[in-house]
Amino acid sequence: MFNFGKVKDAIADLGAQKISLLNQIEEKRQKLKELKNLPLPQADYADWICGTIDASAREWEENLRMATQASRDSFANSGAIPLLETHGKYSESGKVFPTNLYGIFGQQIKAAVREKVMSWQWPAVVGPPRSKRPAAIAALEGEINELESQHKDLQRLASELGLSLDSGSEREAHAGGKVKILGAKTQAA
């Protein structure tokens, strides 16, 4: 004898699985959004700023090297030392650029920046450091992709069984969407 109760339970189970998957996907998407927007740990933020100072200092060193190699004789004859002058894309007479200051006083500037950043109030909840953030984001994106794949597989299975797990909207699905038997009237899940 055919057991309609078991069929109804199986259909309801498919609907519940869909709702569960959609809820998990939404939860993971929210975590991903939060992860991308969480501030860096305080020390990591200070490291990032100091890294930009180091990059500028290297640019100054290269500019100084190029300037002195290009015209050693003229500097030797004039007695001028191009410590604060810039050449190339930053040339502008009479200007001292941060690049120059970072090159000459980089260690002192970085120590002052680090001390200042570490004295600030910082959010209690922070994300992973810059070195681990891409891997954490990739892991969550992988979990989302896997859940979305499971959702598509569930939709395909339902279709093969002659069912439609489509609801009018995602909101309906999360709130207890409907399961339709293709070619029949809508059944409540």
VENKA-V575059 format. One record per residue. N is the residue number from 1. D_FIRST is the distance of its C-alpha to the first C-alpha in Angstrom with 1 decimal. Layout:
n: [N:N]
d_first: [D_FIRST:D_FIRST]
This chain:
n: [1:2:3:4:5:6:7:8:9:10:11:12:13:14:15:16:17:18:19:20:21:22:23:24:25:26:27:28:29:30:31:32:33:34:35:36:37:38:39:40:41:42:43:44:45:46:47:48:49:50:51:52:53:54:55:56:57:58:59:60:61:62:63:64:65:66:67:68:69:70:71:72:73:74:75:76:77:78:79:80:81:82:83:84:85:86:87:88:89:90:91:92:93:94:95:96:97:98:99:100:101:102:103:104:105:106:107:108:109:110:111:112:113:114:115:116:117:118:119:120:121:122:123:124:125:126:127:128:129:130:131:132:133:134:135:136:137:138:139:140:141:142:143:144:145:146:147:148:149:150:151:152:153:154:155:156:157:158:159:160:161:162:163:164:165:166:167:168:169:170:171:172:173:174:175:176:177:178:179:180:181:182:183:184:185:186:187:188:189]
d_first: [0.0:3.8:6.3:9.4:11.6:11.7:12.5:15.1:16.5:16.9:18.6:20.7:21.6:23.0:25.0:26.3:27.3:29.2:31.0:31.9:33.3:35.3:36.7:37.7:39.3:41.2:42.4:43.6:45.4:47.1:48.2:49.5:51.5:52.9:53.8:55.7:57.6:58.4:62.1:63.4:64.5:68.1:69.7:67.7:68.9:72.5:72.0:70.8:73.9:76.2:74.6:75.6:79.1:79.3:78.2:81.0:83.5:82.7:83.4:86.8:87.6:87.0:89.0:91.9:91.8:91.9:94.7:96.9:96.4:97.1:100.4:101.7:105.2:105.2:103.7:106.2:109.1:108.0:107.0:103.7:100.5:97.3:95.3:94.3:94.6:91.6:91.5:89.2:86.5:87.7:91.4:93.0:96.5:97.0:93.4:91.8:88.1:85.5:85.1:88.7:88.3:85.1:87.0:90.0:88.5:84.9:84.6:86.2:84.0:80.8:81.8:82.5:79.3:77.2:79.0:78.5:74.8:74.2:75.9:73.6:70.8:67.6:64.0:62.2:59.1:59.9:58.1:58.6:62.0:62.7:62.3:58.7:57.6:56.6:54.4:52.7:52.1:50.8:48.4:46.9:46.8:44.9:42.3:41.9:41.5:38.8:36.8:37.3:36.0:32.9:32.4:32.8:30.3:27.7:28.5:28.2:24.8:23.5:25.1:23.5:20.0:21.3:22.2:25.7:26.9:30.2:31.6:34.7:36.8:37.0:37.8:34.6:32.7:34.6:34.0:30.2:29.8:27.0:24.2:23.8:21.1:23.4:23.8:22.1:23.7:24.6:22.3:24.0:23.4]
